[in-house]
Amino acid sequence: MGQVTVTVSSRRYQVNCDDGQEAHLVRLSRYLDKRAAELNAAVGHVPEPMLLLMVGLLLADELSDAYGELDGYRSAARGNGDHSSKEATDAELAARIDSVTARIEALVERAE
């Protein structure tokens, strides 16, 4: 089992993870730290538990938006009962999924 030290809001944490996941966990923690810094800059200093809760809620909101968009695309594709255009619908759905994936990857890259 791997272990990595991450820093969020100037505080270090030891975190266990699956072997090979250390770099991924560090990347995620950097994103979390960045969002915490943005919140601190926007609202001023808040106690750490409240800060981490607020960051968690922001991230959950971002993820919820991405999943909601993806569900909308899936629903639109399922609602199309015309089987003759199934290939076009599948291609459109794939393109939309790629778009959502790109947005999520862009969020992760911003964190790096």
TORPA-4810 file (N, C-alpha, C, O; in nm, 3 decimals):
<nodes>
NODE_1_0.086_-0.117_0.000_0.000_0.000_0.000_0.090_0.123_0.000_0.188_0.130_0.074_M
NODE_2_0.055_0.220_-0.084_0.131_0.343_-0.093_0.090_0.443_0.015_-0.016_0.432_0.076_G
NODE_3_0.176_0.538_0.035_0.146_0.645_0.129_0.207_0.772_0.072_0.316_0.771_0.015_Q
NODE_4_0.135_0.881_0.089_0.180_1.009_0.036_0.147_1.118_0.137_0.048_1.110_0.210_V
NODE_5_0.231_1.220_0.140_0.204_1.336_0.223_0.152_1.446_0.132_0.217_1.483_0.035_T
NODE_6_0.036_1.499_0.165_-0.023_1.608_0.087_-0.040_1.729_0.178_-0.049_1.716_0.300_V
NODE_7_-0.043_1.845_0.116_-0.061_1.968_0.191_-0.184_2.040_0.140_-0.198_2.066_0.021_T
NODE_8_-0.273_2.072_0.232_-0.393_2.148_0.199_-0.406_2.259_0.302_-0.409_2.236_0.422_V
NODE_9_-0.412_2.380_0.249_-0.426_2.498_0.335_-0.315_2.502_0.441_-0.341_2.522_0.560_S
NODE_10_-0.193_2.481_0.395_-0.072_2.486_0.479_-0.066_2.377_0.585_0.013_2.386_0.678_S
NODE_11_-0.146_2.277_0.572_-0.145_2.168_0.668_-0.111_2.038_0.597_-0.167_2.008_0.491_R
NODE_12_-0.022_1.961_0.655_0.024_1.836_0.594_-0.058_1.719_0.646_-0.092_1.711_0.765_R
NODE_13_-0.088_1.628_0.554_-0.165_1.509_0.587_-0.096_1.387_0.527_-0.051_1.390_0.413_Y
NODE_14_-0.088_1.279_0.605_-0.040_1.150_0.555_-0.162_1.073_0.507_-0.259_1.056_0.581_Q
NODE_15_-0.158_1.028_0.382_-0.273_0.958_0.325_-0.227_0.826_0.265_-0.130_0.823_0.188_V
NODE_16_-0.295_0.718_0.299_-0.269_0.588_0.238_-0.346_0.578_0.107_-0.455_0.633_0.093_N
NODE_17_-0.287_0.506_0.012_-0.353_0.487_-0.117_-0.302_0.358_-0.180_-0.206_0.298_-0.132_C
NODE_18_-0.367_0.317_-0.286_-0.319_0.201_-0.361_-0.184_0.233_-0.423_-0.158_0.347_-0.461_D
NODE_19_-0.100_0.133_-0.434_0.029_0.152_-0.500_0.008_0.209_-0.640_-0.081_0.165_-0.712_D
NODE_20_0.090_0.305_-0.676_0.081_0.366_-0.807_-0.014_0.484_-0.815_-0.020_0.551_-0.918_G
NODE_21_-0.089_0.509_-0.709_-0.186_0.618_-0.710_-0.133_0.746_-0.642_-0.206_0.844_-0.630_Q
NODE_22_-0.009_0.743_-0.600_0.046_0.855_-0.524_0.041_0.986_-0.604_-0.005_1.088_-0.552_E
NODE_23_0.088_0.983_-0.727_0.092_1.106_-0.809_-0.048_1.160_-0.833_-0.070_1.281_-0.830_A
NODE_24_-0.141_1.070_-0.856_-0.280_1.112_-0.877_-0.335_1.179_-0.752_-0.402_1.283_-0.760_H
NODE_25_-0.308_1.121_-0.638_-0.355_1.178_-0.511_-0.292_1.314_-0.485_-0.360_1.405_-0.437_L
NODE_26_-0.165_1.328_-0.516_-0.098_1.458_-0.500_-0.163_1.562_-0.592_-0.187_1.675_-0.550_V
NODE_27_-0.191_1.523_-0.716_-0.256_1.615_-0.811_-0.392_1.660_-0.760_-0.427_1.778_-0.767_R
NODE_28_-0.469_1.566_-0.708_-0.600_1.601_-0.654_-0.588_1.693_-0.532_-0.665_1.787_-0.517_L
NODE_29_-0.492_1.664_-0.447_-0.475_1.748_-0.328_-0.432_1.890_-0.366_-0.468_1.986_-0.298_S
NODE_30_-0.354_1.904_-0.473_-0.315_2.037_-0.520_-0.438_2.116_-0.565_-0.450_2.236_-0.539_R
NODE_31_-0.528_2.047_-0.632_-0.652_2.113_-0.674_-0.733_2.155_-0.551_-0.786_2.267_-0.547_Y
NODE_32_-0.743_2.068_-0.454_-0.813_2.100_-0.330_-0.748_2.219_-0.261_-0.817_2.309_-0.213_L
NODE_33_-0.615_2.220_-0.255_-0.542_2.331_-0.193_-0.567_2.461_-0.269_-0.585_2.566_-0.208_D
NODE_34_-0.567_2.454_-0.401_-0.592_2.574_-0.482_-0.731_2.630_-0.454_-0.748_2.750_-0.436_K
NODE_35_-0.830_2.542_-0.450_-0.967_2.589_-0.423_-0.978_2.647_-0.282_-1.051_2.744_-0.261_R
NODE_36_-0.906_2.588_-0.186_-0.906_2.641_-0.049_-0.845_2.782_-0.048_-0.897_2.871_0.019_A
NODE_37_-0.736_2.802_-0.122_-0.673_2.934_-0.129_-0.767_3.035_-0.193_-0.775_3.149_-0.149_A
NODE_38_-0.838_2.993_-0.297_-0.935_3.083_-0.362_-1.046_3.123_-0.266_-1.087_3.239_-0.262_E
NODE_39_-1.093_3.027_-0.189_-1.198_3.058_-0.091_-1.147_3.152_0.017_-1.215_3.247_0.055_L
NODE_40_-1.026_3.125_0.067_-0.968_3.213_0.168_-0.955_3.355_0.115_-0.982_3.451_0.187_N
NODE_41_-0.915_3.369_-0.010_-0.901_3.502_-0.070_-1.037_3.569_-0.086_-1.048_3.691_-0.071_A
NODE_42_-1.139_3.492_-0.115_-1.272_3.548_-0.139_-1.347_3.584_-0.011_-1.414_3.687_-0.005_A
NODE_43_-1.338_3.498_0.090_-1.420_3.519_0.209_-1.339_3.553_0.333_-1.396_3.581_0.439_V
NODE_44_-1.209_3.552_0.321_-1.126_3.577_0.439_-1.102_3.447_0.514_-1.156_3.342_0.478_G
NODE_45_-1.023_3.456_0.616_-0.987_3.336_0.691_-1.108_3.279_0.762_-1.183_3.351_0.829_H
NODE_46_-1.127_3.148_0.747_-1.231_3.076_0.820_-1.164_2.956_0.885_-1.058_2.913_0.840_V
NODE_47_-1.222_2.902_0.990_-1.163_2.785_1.055_-1.148_2.671_0.954_-1.230_2.654_0.864_P
NODE_48_-1.042_2.594_0.972_-1.009_2.487_0.878_-1.124_2.390_0.851_-1.149_2.359_0.734_E
NODE_49_-1.194_2.340_0.952_-1.305_2.248_0.921_-1.410_2.312_0.830_-1.462_2.246_0.740_P
NODE_50_-1.441_2.439_0.854_-1.539_2.508_0.771_-1.484_2.527_0.629_-1.557_2.513_0.531_M
NODE_51_-1.356_2.561_0.619_-1.293_2.580_0.489_-1.298_2.451_0.408_-1.335_2.453_0.290_L
NODE_52_-1.262_2.340_0.470_-1.264_2.212_0.398_-1.407_2.172_0.360_-1.428_2.114_0.254_L
NODE_53_-1.503_2.203_0.444_-1.642_2.177_0.409_-1.682_2.260_0.289_-1.745_2.209_0.196_L
NODE_54_-1.647_2.388_0.289_-1.682_2.476_0.178_-1.617_2.430_0.048_-1.680_2.431_-0.057_M
NODE_55_-1.491_2.390_0.055_-1.422_2.340_-0.064_-1.489_2.212_-0.112_-1.512_2.195_-0.232_V
NODE_56_-1.521_2.124_-0.021_-1.589_2.000_-0.058_-1.722_2.027_-0.127_-1.757_1.961_-0.225_G
NODE_57_-1.795_2.126_-0.077_-1.923_2.161_-0.139_-1.903_2.220_-0.279_-1.980_2.192_-0.370_L
NODE_58_-1.799_2.302_-0.295_-1.770_2.357_-0.427_-1.736_2.246_-0.527_-1.784_2.246_-0.640_L
NODE_59_-1.654_2.152_-0.484_-1.617_2.041_-0.571_-1.737_1.953_-0.602_-1.754_1.907_-0.715_L
NODE_60_-1.820_1.929_-0.502_-1.940_1.849_-0.524_-2.033_1.919_-0.622_-2.098_1.854_-0.704_A
NODE_61_-2.040_2.052_-0.614_-2.122_2.128_-0.706_-2.069_2.117_-0.849_-2.147_2.098_-0.943_D
NODE_62_-1.938_2.128_-0.866_-1.878_2.113_-0.999_-1.907_1.974_-1.055_-1.945_1.960_-1.172_E
NODE_63_-1.890_1.873_-0.973_-1.914_1.735_-1.018_-2.062_1.713_-1.049_-2.095_1.646_-1.146_L
NODE_64_-2.148_1.769_-0.966_-2.292_1.757_-0.989_-2.331_1.820_-1.122_-2.411_1.763_-1.197_S
NODE_65_-2.275_1.937_-1.152_-2.304_2.002_-1.280_-2.259_1.915_-1.397_-2.331_1.899_-1.495_D
NODE_66_-2.139_1.858_-1.385_-2.088_1.773_-1.494_-2.174_1.649_-1.511_-2.205_1.611_-1.624_A
NODE_67_-2.213_1.584_-1.400_-2.299_1.466_-1.410_-2.437_1.503_-1.462_-2.497_1.428_-1.540_Y
NODE_68_-2.489_1.618_-1.420_-2.619_1.662_-1.469_-2.617_1.683_-1.619_-2.711_1.646_-1.689_G
NODE_69_-2.511_1.743_-1.667_-2.497_1.764_-1.811_-2.488_1.630_-1.884_-2.552_1.611_-1.987_E
NODE_70_-2.411_1.539_-1.830_-2.398_1.408_-1.891_-2.532_1.333_-1.891_-2.568_1.271_-1.991_L
NODE_71_-2.605_1.340_-1.780_-2.737_1.275_-1.774_-2.832_1.336_-1.875_-2.912_1.265_-1.936_D
NODE_72_-2.824_1.467_-1.893_-2.909_1.533_-1.993_-2.880_1.482_-2.132_-2.972_1.459_-2.211_G
NODE_73_-2.752_1.464_-2.163_-2.714_1.412_-2.293_-2.765_1.269_-2.311_-2.815_1.233_-2.417_Y
NODE_74_-2.752_1.191_-2.207_-2.798_1.052_-2.215_-2.949_1.046_-2.233_-3.000_0.967_-2.313_R
NODE_75_-3.021_1.129_-2.159_-3.167_1.131_-2.170_-3.211_1.173_-2.309_-3.304_1.116_-2.365_S
NODE_76_-3.144_1.272_-2.365_-3.177_1.318_-2.500_-3.153_1.207_-2.600_-3.231_1.189_-2.694_A
NODE_77_-3.046_1.132_-2.581_-3.015_1.023_-2.673_-3.118_0.911_-2.661_-3.159_0.853_-2.761_A
NODE_78_-3.160_0.880_-2.538_-3.260_0.774_-2.518_-3.397_0.816_-2.570_-3.474_0.733_-2.617_R
NODE_79_-3.426_0.945_-2.562_-3.556_0.995_-2.605_-3.575_0.991_-2.755_-3.687_1.002_-2.805_G
NODE_80_-3.468_0.975_-2.826_-3.476_0.968_-2.971_-3.513_0.826_-3.011_-3.427_0.738_-3.012_N
NODE_81_-3.640_0.803_-3.044_-3.688_0.670_-3.076_-3.665_0.629_-3.220_-3.698_0.516_-3.257_G
NODE_82_-3.610_0.715_-3.301_-3.585_0.685_-3.442_-3.461_0.598_-3.454_-3.349_0.647_-3.443_D
NODE_83_-3.480_0.468_-3.477_-3.368_0.375_-3.482_-3.280_0.396_-3.605_-3.163_0.357_-3.604_H
NODE_84_-3.334_0.457_-3.710_-3.253_0.480_-3.830_-3.144_0.583_-3.805_-3.044_0.587_-3.877_S
NODE_85_-3.163_0.665_-3.702_-3.060_0.766_-3.674_-2.980_0.731_-3.550_-2.914_0.816_-3.491_S
NODE_86_-2.986_0.603_-3.509_-2.916_0.560_-3.388_-2.767_0.587_-3.397_-2.706_0.631_-3.299_K
NODE_87_-2.706_0.561_-3.513_-2.562_0.585_-3.526_-2.530_0.732_-3.507_-2.431_0.767_-3.442_E
NODE_88_-2.613_0.820_-3.565_-2.590_0.964_-3.549_-2.607_1.004_-3.403_-2.531_1.086_-3.351_A
NODE_89_-2.707_0.946_-3.337_-2.730_0.977_-3.197_-2.614_0.928_-3.112_-2.570_0.999_-3.021_T
NODE_90_-2.565_0.808_-3.140_-2.450_0.755_-3.066_-2.328_0.844_-3.085_-2.254_0.870_-2.990_D
NODE_91_-2.306_0.890_-3.208_-2.192_0.977_-3.235_-2.207_1.110_-3.161_-2.110_1.163_-3.107_A
NODE_92_-2.329_1.163_-3.160_-2.354_1.289_-3.089_-2.333_1.271_-2.939_-2.273_1.357_-2.874_E
NODE_93_-2.383_1.161_-2.884_-2.365_1.133_-2.742_-2.217_1.118_-2.709_-2.170_1.171_-2.609_L
NODE_94_-2.143_1.047_-2.794_-1.999_1.031_-2.771_-1.929_1.166_-2.772_-1.840_1.191_-2.691_A
NODE_95_-1.968_1.253_-2.864_-1.908_1.386_-2.870_-1.939_1.466_-2.744_-1.853_1.537_-2.693_A
NODE_96_-2.060_1.455_-2.696_-2.098_1.529_-2.574_-2.026_1.473_-2.452_-1.983_1.549_-2.365_R
NODE_97_-2.012_1.341_-2.445_-1.938_1.280_-2.335_-1.793_1.326_-2.339_-1.734_1.356_-2.236_I
NODE_98_-1.736_1.331_-2.460_-1.599_1.381_-2.474_-1.588_1.525_-2.425_-1.489_1.562_-2.363_D
NODE_99_-1.691_1.604_-2.452_-1.690_1.744_-2.408_-1.691_1.753_-2.255_-1.616_1.832_-2.197_S
NODE_100_-1.776_1.674_-2.192_-1.782_1.674_-2.045_-1.650_1.623_-1.988_-1.599_1.678_-1.890_V
NODE_101_-1.596_1.519_-2.048_-1.467_1.466_-2.003_-1.359_1.572_-2.014_-1.277_1.587_-1.923_T
NODE_102_-1.358_1.646_-2.124_-1.259_1.752_-2.142_-1.274_1.859_-2.035_-1.174_1.912_-1.986_A
NODE_103_-1.399_1.892_-1.998_-1.420_1.992_-1.892_-1.364_1.943_-1.759_-1.301_2.019_-1.685_R
NODE_104_-1.388_1.816_-1.728_-1.337_1.761_-1.601_-1.185_1.758_-1.603_-1.121_1.793_-1.504_I
NODE_105_-1.126_1.717_-1.716_-0.981_1.714_-1.726_-0.922_1.854_-1.716_-0.815_1.872_-1.659_E
NODE_106_-0.991_1.954_-1.771_-0.944_2.093_-1.762_-0.943_2.138_-1.616_-0.852_2.211_-1.575_A
NODE_107_-1.043_2.096_-1.538_-1.045_2.131_-1.396_-0.925_2.071_-1.324_-0.862_2.136_-1.241_L
NODE_108_-0.894_1.946_-1.358_-0.778_1.881_-1.295_-0.648_1.950_-1.338_-0.559_1.970_-1.255_V
NODE_109_-0.637_1.986_-1.466_-0.516_2.054_-1.514_-0.498_2.189_-1.445_-0.386_2.227_-1.413_E
NODE_110_-0.608_2.261_-1.423_-0.598_2.390_-1.354_-0.540_2.371_-1.215_-0.469_2.458_-1.164_R
NODE_111_-0.570_2.258_-1.155_-0.520_2.231_-1.021_-0.371_2.205_-1.021_-0.302_2.234_-0.923_A
NODE_112_-0.321_2.152_-1.131_-0.177_2.121_-1.138_-0.102_2.247_-1.156_0.021_2.245_-1.165_E
</nodes>
